[in-house]
Amino acid sequence: MSQTNVAQLLGKDAEYLLSHECKTISKNSIHLPGEDFIDKVFSQTNRSPQVLRSLQSLYGNGRLANTGYLSILPVDQGIEHSAGSSFAPNPIYFDPENIIKLAIDGGCNAVASTYGVLAMNSRKYAHKIPFVVKINHNEFLSYPNTYNQIMFGSVREAWNLGAAAVGATIYFGSEDSSRQIIEVAQAFEEAHALGMATILWCYTRNSGFKVDGVDYHTSADLSSQANHLGVTIQADIIKQKMPTNNGGYLATKHGKTHEKVYSELTTDHPIDLTRYQVANCYMGRAGLINSGGESKGQGDIEEAVSTAVVNKRAGGSGLILGRKAFQKPFAEGVQLLNSVQDVYLDNSVTIA
């Protein structure tokens, strides 16, 4: 995809996003994605040769192979949002094989899903595309609805079915966050011991993060601190929602922050806000992949491309995009995934 096409999809936001120069945290401070990312960053860490091999399998597959960027198809929404809510728009995805086929045909680096989905097709596909097993979930059937990540299986079982990586969610700031941190930290230690990579969904969740009608769950300062906690428990890759505002700490008046976070390290530009998220991933040593969000039908490709441009120009490592792809006819889902990947293949879309 040429920059002309990217600009066309961005429409009125093209100049705003493609020409922005980040003057907060210098691009020279960021460990940028590239073909030698594993060698430059992870080979210097405590990760074993087996973990390095698993990371290379993630970074070395699909249309973005060996670019340092990731395009991952995540389909755990059958639990997180209910199967009916997720798959009724396109019922072929009640069959888990179609999830894996979409990831392969869509040129993704990996497919992330549940134990059941990946185990059902393990012997047929584990050697064809890297598996990321999501090991915990928010069980979404109890009444009234609760929001609490619980383990659905063992790390050993993820290894048995051929996973290259495990993924987990922590609801930072929630009543159960302490338990989740301990559980996931222990699971990630075991995953690394078995030679698998680790990906953490770093989400904030607390009713107190909504102040005077403003939702700060995806504020740059709160979400970035969640990232920092995630890399602390040795997540190799951080999944985070795109920041939508800033000043969560200032609004909630809890925790600690610093005025320079707002006066020098961020602005209200989405690339600068996302740059702060990258900074809190050890300046990009752990890759930041932003999520694609819900499908709204018309305009999904434009929104996904915009998110990819922001992530790439901020110094991020790619997108993990699900509903926008699998809630469409198969061919359209492939097209959307390819459109996002084209942003990362377009050398004219550069770091800000």
C-alpha positions in Angstrom: 0.0 0.0 0.0 1.5 3.4 -1.0 1.2 6.4 1.3 -1.3 7.9 -1.2 -3.7 5.1 -0.3 -3.0 5.5 3.4 -3.7 9.2 3.1 -6.9 8.5 1.2 -8.1 6.2 4.0 -7.2 8.7 6.7 -9.1 11.4 4.8 -9.2 14.8 6.7 -6.8 13.4 9.4 -4.1 12.5 6.9 -2.0 15.7 7.4 -2.6 15.6 11.2 -1.3 12.0 11.6 1.2 11.6 8.8 3.1 14.9 9.2 3.2 15.1 13.0 6.6 15.5 14.7 6.8 14.2 18.2 8.6 16.7 20.4 7.9 15.1 23.8 9.9 11.8 24.1 12.5 11.7 21.3 12.3 9.0 18.7 16.0 8.4 19.4 15.1 7.2 22.9 12.9 4.4 21.5 14.0 0.9 20.7 12.3 0.7 17.3 11.0 -2.4 15.7 13.2 -3.8 12.9 14.4 -7.0 11.3 17.0 -7.4 14.0 14.7 -6.6 16.9 15.2 -10.0 18.6 19.0 -9.8 18.3 19.1 -6.1 19.5 16.8 -6.4 22.4 15.8 -9.9 23.6 19.1 -11.6 23.1 20.5 -9.3 25.8 17.9 -10.4 28.4 17.4 -13.4 30.6 15.1 -15.1 28.0 16.4 -18.6 27.2 17.2 -19.8 23.7 13.9 -21.6 23.6 12.0 -18.3 24.4 14.1 -16.5 21.7 13.0 -19.2 19.2 9.4 -18.7 20.2 9.6 -14.9 19.9 11.3 -15.3 16.5 8.5 -17.6 15.4 6.0 -14.8 16.2 8.1 -12.0 14.6 9.1 -14.2 11.6 5.7 -15.3 10.3 3.0 -13.8 8.0 3.1 -10.8 5.8 5.0 -8.8 8.4 7.7 -11.5 8.9 11.1 -10.1 10.0 10.0 -6.5 10.0 9.8 -6.2 13.7 6.1 -5.6 13.5 3.2 -7.9 14.6 -0.3 -8.4 13.3 -2.1 -10.8 15.6 -5.7 -12.1 15.3 -7.2 -12.4 18.8 -10.5 -14.3 19.1 -11.3 -14.8 22.8 -14.4 -12.7 22.6 -16.6 -15.8 22.7 -15.9 -15.8 26.4 -15.1 -12.2 27.1 -18.2 -10.8 25.3 -20.2 -14.1 24.9 -20.3 -16.3 21.8 -23.7 -15.0 20.6 -22.6 -11.4 20.8 -19.4 -12.1 19.1 -20.2 -14.6 16.4 -23.9 -14.0 15.5 -22.7 -11.3 12.9 -20.8 -14.1 11.1 -21.7 -17.6 12.4 -18.9 -19.4 10.6 -16.7 -18.5 13.5 -18.6 -20.7 15.9 -16.3 -23.3 14.2 -12.9 -22.6 15.6 -11.1 -23.8 12.4 -12.3 -20.7 10.6 -10.7 -18.5 13.2 -7.3 -20.1 12.4 -8.0 -20.0 8.7 -8.7 -16.3 8.9 -5.4 -15.6 10.6 -3.5 -17.6 8.0 -5.3 -16.2 5.0 -5.1 -12.8 6.5 -1.3 -13.0 6.7 -1.1 -12.6 10.5 2.0 -13.3 12.5 -0.1 -15.4 15.0 -3.5 -16.3 16.2 -4.5 -15.8 19.8 -7.5 -17.6 21.2 -8.8 -19.9 24.0 -7.6 -23.4 25.0 -10.6 -24.9 23.4 -10.3 -23.2 20.0 -6.6 -23.9 19.6 -6.6 -27.4 21.1 -9.5 -28.5 18.7 -7.2 -27.8 15.8 -3.8 -28.2 17.3 -2.4 -31.1 15.2 -3.6 -29.6 12.0 -2.3 -26.0 12.4 0.2 -25.5 15.3 3.1 -26.0 12.9 1.5 -23.6 10.3 1.0 -20.5 12.4 2.1 -19.6 15.9 -0.5 -20.2 18.6 -1.0 -17.8 21.5 -3.1 -19.4 24.2 -5.1 -17.0 26.3 -4.9 -18.6 29.7 -7.4 -16.5 31.7 -10.7 -14.9 31.0 -13.6 -12.8 32.4 -16.4 -15.4 32.7 -19.4 -13.5 31.4 -22.4 -15.7 32.3 -22.9 -15.2 36.0 -25.7 -12.9 37.1 -25.2 -10.1 37.8 -22.2 -9.7 35.5 -18.9 -9.5 37.2 -15.5 -8.5 35.8 -12.8 -10.8 37.1 -10.1 -12.6 35.2 -9.8 -16.2 36.3 -7.5 -19.0 35.0 -9.1 -21.4 32.6 -6.2 -24.0 32.4 -2.6 -24.6 32.9 0.5 -23.2 31.2 1.6 -26.8 30.7 -1.5 -27.5 28.7 -0.8 -24.5 26.5 2.7 -25.9 25.9 1.2 -29.4 25.2 -1.0 -28.1 22.4 1.9 -26.4 20.7 1.7 -22.8 21.7 4.5 -20.4 20.9 3.2 -18.0 23.5 0.7 -17.5 26.3 -1.5 -14.5 26.8 -3.2 -13.2 29.9 -5.3 -10.2 31.1 -4.8 -8.3 34.3 -7.5 -5.8 35.4 -5.1 -3.3 37.0 -6.8 -1.2 39.6 -9.6 -3.7 40.2 -10.4 -5.4 43.6 -8.9 -8.6 42.3 -5.8 -7.1 40.7 -3.4 -8.3 43.4 -4.5 -12.0 42.9 -4.3 -11.6 39.1 -0.8 -10.0 39.2 0.5 -12.9 41.4 -1.2 -15.6 39.2 -0.1 -14.1 35.9 3.5 -13.5 37.1 3.8 -17.1 38.2 2.2 -18.3 34.9 4.6 -16.1 32.9 7.6 -17.5 34.8 6.5 -21.1 34.0 5.8 -20.2 30.4 9.4 -18.8 30.0 10.7 -21.9 31.7 9.0 -24.0 29.1 10.3 -21.8 26.3 7.2 -19.8 25.4 6.8 -16.1 24.9 4.4 -14.0 27.0 1.8 -11.4 26.0 -0.1 -9.3 28.6 -3.5 -7.6 28.0 -2.8 -4.6 30.3 -6.3 -3.2 31.1 -7.4 -0.9 33.8 -10.7 -1.4 35.5 -12.2 0.5 38.4 -15.5 2.4 38.7 -13.5 5.2 40.3 -11.7 5.8 37.0 -14.8 7.5 35.8 -14.9 11.0 37.1 -17.6 13.7 36.4 -18.8 11.7 33.4 -15.4 11.3 31.9 -14.0 7.8 31.4 -10.2 7.6 32.2 -9.7 3.9 31.8 -7.8 4.5 28.6 -6.1 7.7 29.7 -2.5 7.9 28.7 -1.2 8.1 32.2 -3.2 5.3 33.8 -2.9 2.9 30.8 0.9 3.6 30.6 1.3 2.7 34.3 -0.5 -0.5 33.6 2.0 -1.1 30.8 4.9 -0.5 33.2 3.4 -3.0 35.7 3.1 -5.5 32.8 6.7 -5.3 31.7 7.7 -5.6 35.4 6.3 -9.1 35.5 8.3 -9.9 32.3 5.7 -9.7 29.6 7.5 -9.8 26.3 4.7 -8.0 24.4 2.2 -5.6 25.9 -1.4 -5.3 24.5 -3.0 -2.0 25.3 -6.0 0.0 24.1 -5.2 3.2 22.2 -5.2 6.2 24.6 -8.3 8.3 24.3 -7.5 11.1 26.8 -5.1 11.9 29.6 -5.0 13.1 33.2 -6.5 10.1 34.9 -4.3 10.5 37.9 -5.2 14.2 38.1 -9.0 13.4 38.0 -9.0 10.5 40.5 -6.5 12.1 42.8 -5.1 8.7 43.8 -1.6 7.2 43.3 1.3 9.5 42.2 2.2 11.3 39.1 4.4 14.3 38.1 3.5 17.5 36.4 6.1 16.9 33.6 4.0 13.9 32.5 1.5 16.4 31.2 3.7 19.5 30.4 6.7 17.8 28.7 6.1 14.1 28.1 2.7 14.2 26.5 0.4 16.5 24.5 -3.1 15.9 23.4 -2.0 14.5 20.0 -2.7 10.7 19.8 0.8 9.9 18.6 2.3 11.7 21.6 -0.1 9.9 24.0 0.8 6.6 22.5 4.5 7.4 22.6 4.1 7.7 26.4 2.6 4.2 26.4 5.6 3.0 24.4 8.0 4.7 26.9 6.4 2.8 29.7 7.1 -0.5 27.9 10.8 0.1 28.7 11.2 2.5 25.8 10.0 -0.1 23.4 12.1 -3.0 24.6 8.8 -4.8 25.1 6.7 -4.3 22.0 3.5 -2.3 22.3 0.6 -3.7 20.3 -2.6 -1.7 20.4 -6.0 -3.3 20.1 -8.4 -2.7 17.2 -11.6 -2.2 19.2 -15.2 -3.2 18.4 -16.6 -3.4 14.9 -18.8 -0.6 13.8 -19.4 -1.8 10.3 -18.9 1.0 7.9 -15.6 2.8 8.5 -13.8 -0.1 10.1 -11.0 -0.1 7.6 -10.4 3.6 7.9 -10.4 3.4 11.7 -8.1 0.4 11.8 -5.6 2.1 9.4 -5.7 5.2 11.5 -4.9 3.2 14.7 -2.0 1.5 12.8 -0.6 4.8 11.7 -0.7 6.1 15.3 0.9 3.0 16.7 3.6 2.8 14.1 4.6 6.5 14.2 4.6 6.4 18.0 7.1 3.6 18.0 4.7 0.7 18.7 5.1 -2.8 17.3 1.8 -3.5 15.7 -1.9 -4.2 16.1 -3.9 -7.1 17.7 -7.2 -6.8 15.8 -10.2 -9.2 16.1 -13.8 -8.1 15.9 -13.3 -5.7 13.0 -12.0 -8.7 11.0 -14.1 -11.7 12.1 -17.4 -10.0 12.3 -17.3 -9.5 8.5 -17.5 -11.9 5.6 -14.3 -13.9 5.4 -12.9 -12.1 2.3 -13.6 -8.7 3.8 -11.9 -9.7 7.1 -8.8 -10.7 5.1 -8.9 -7.4 3.3 -9.1 -5.4 6.5 -6.1 -7.3 8.1 -4.1 -6.8 5.0 -4.9 -3.0 5.0 -3.5 -2.7 8.5 -0.4 -4.7 7.6 0.2 -2.5 4.6 0.7 0.4 6.9 3.6 -1.4 8.6 5.0 -2.4 5.2 4.8 1.2 3.9 8.3 2.7 4.4 6.9 6.2 3.9 5.0 5.9 7.2 7.8 6.6 9.6 8.5 7.2 13.3 7.3 10.6 14.4 
